Structures are given as structure tokens and as C-alpha cells.
Amino acid sequence: MCTKKSDGRFGVTHGSSRTRLYQIWRGMKKRCSLKSHPHFEDYGGRGITVCDEWLAFEKFQEWSLANGYSKELEIDRIQNNLGYGPGNCQWTTTERNHNNKRNNRLLTIRGETKTMKDWSRDPVAAVDYGTMKMRRQHGWSDEDIVLLPKLRRGSKYGNVSRMRAA
């Protein structure tokens, strides 16, 4: 549908500007091109761009609907150092998207690598996420971070954090 803008120009409206998908598209473009955006340094400032095809909302919407978009999902760049485009994006859950961040802390135990958050949910973990985070900050090995149980203060084994730091 064509509408006349306040400056006298005509433009095509798609009727989707209040949808979640439009807001995702708009946010994606702003992160990559607007220097005043709070996350510009992590996106446009690193050279992350939006492909020419997706500069038109209709093309982004068409791709999204053909590739599994639903209201529970987020846009995810498969390779973090590449831009937004059909060959590098997918729709994924919030949890999976968070696992794809550059600042994740990866731990490898017995040949298996996961984020610290994922290890904290794994049944083999002897401690919670907060304890893992503290242990990592103190330089513990990956296996000890996850597998070593907490000892009570005053136990005959002493303070574990002091033992590990020595």
C-alpha cells in the first residue's frame, strides 16, 4: 500500500511496524549502523553488517517466515564474526543464542567442551554456577571447577580455595 509521507514523498508501508519481527529487524539494523546505539561497538564497530537484501524489511520477513521464525525464537548469527544475512543466520532459542556469545566461559572436561552455564546444569556438576565462576576467577582447572564438591568451612580438609591456590 502506498502512503504519502509528511514531507510529500510516497512510501510503501507493509503494515508490520508494530510486530515483534519488525522490531528484531530494526534492532539488527541499528546495532550495525547507528554509532549512538549502546551495542554498536559489539556489532557495527566490529564490522558486523546487514546484507543488502535484508535492508528491505519485506525480504527479511520473507526469509524469516521460510526459515522457522516464531515468537519464541531469536535471530542468531551462526558465525559471530560474520554479518547478518541468509547464509549466516538462523532462528534459535534464547538459551542456545546465549551459548553463541563471544564472552562465554568454555570448560573442557574429559574431552567435552561446554559453557560454564551448561556445565552448571549437567548432572555431573558438583557445584552451582556461582561457585564455578568463583573457582575460575581463582585459576582452578576446568575439572576441579565442575567436579570437586564444596567442603564445609572448618572441615578437617581446610579451605578448598586456599588449597587450590597454593
N, C-alpha and C positions, 0 to 999 in steps of 0.2 A: 504494500500500500504506500503511495506517495503522499507525503505531507509537506506543507510549506513551513519552513523554519522562521523564527522571528527575524532573521536577517534577510529574508526574502528568497533564500535558496530553497531548493527542494531536496528532500532526502527520503530514503526508503526506510520505513520502520518495519521491524519484524515482530513487534508485539511481545517480545520476550525479555524486555529490560528488567522486569521485576522477578525473573526466575532465578533459581539457585545456579543453574548452568551459566546464565549470563554473568552473574556475579563472579563465578570462578574464572570465566574468560577475561573479564575486566580486570580482576586482581592479577592474573597471569601477565597481562599486558603492562599493567602499572609497575609490577615488580621488576620487569625487564627494561622499561624505558623511562620511567619517571624518577629522576635523580633525588627528588624530595621524599620518595617512598621510604618508609623505615627499613625495608628489607632490600633496597636497591643494591647495596654492596654485596649481598649474597647472591644476587641474580644478575641484573644488568651490569653491575660493577665487575663481575667475574666473566663477562662476555656471554652470558646466557641470553638468548633472544627467542622471539616467537617467529616461526616461519611465516613467509609472506602470505601463504594460503590462509593461515589462521588469523590474519589481521581482520578478516571479514567474519563477523560472528556466525553468519549462516553456515560457512564452511566448517568452522569449529563445531557447531551444533550438529551438523550432518555427520561428521566423523564420530562425535561423541555417542550419538544415538546408534550408530552402526557398530560401535565397539564396546558396548556393555554399560554405558552410563546409567547410573541410578542414584537416587538421592542419598544413599548411604555411603557412596564412594567418593574418593578424591582423585584429582589428577596427579599422576606420578611420572616423573621422568626416569626412564629405565637406567640411563647412564647420566649421573649427576653433573658431569662436565659438558654435556651437550644440551642444546636448547629444546624448546617446546615445538613439537611437530609430530605428524602422524607416525613416523618411524621410530620415535624415541619416547612415546607416551603411552600410558595405559591407565585404566580406571582401577583403583585398588582401595582396600580398607585403610582406615586411619592408622591402625596398628602396623600394617605392612609398610605403609608410606613412612612412618616414623623410623622403621628399621633401615630405610634407604637414605638416612641423613649422613652428611659428612662428619658430624661430630659424635657419632655413635662410638661407644667403647666396645670393641670386639675382644672377646676372650676365647682362647682355644684350649679345649680340654679333651685329652685323649683323641686328638685328630679332628674334633668337631668344633667349628667356629660359629659363635652366635653373639648377638649383642648381650650386654650385661643384663638388660631388662628381660630378654628371653631366658637367659640362664636363671634369673631370679624366679621365673615361673616353672622351671623344669623341676621334676620330682627329685632329681639327684642333688639339687642345691641344698646345702646345709644351713644357709642363712638368707636373710632378706636382702632386697636391693640396696637399702641404706647401708647395711654392713658391707656389702660388696663394694660400694662406692668408696667408703672409708678405707677399706683394705687396699684398693687400687691406688688411692692417693698416698698410701704409705709404702708403696712399692712391692706389694706381695706378688707372688707368682700367680698366674691365672688359675691353676689348680687349687692352690690354697685359698684364693679369693672365694671360690664357689664351694669347694668340698669340705673345707675344715670347719667343724662346728665351733660355735662360740663356747668359750669357757666362762664360768661364773667368776666374778671378782672374788679374790681370796681363796680360790681353789688351790690345791697343792701343786698345780701346774703353773701357777702365776698368771700374769697378764700376757695373753697371747700376742697382743700388738707389740709389746716390748720384746718378746721372744723373737718375733719375725723381723723386727727392725734391726736386731743385733747382728 
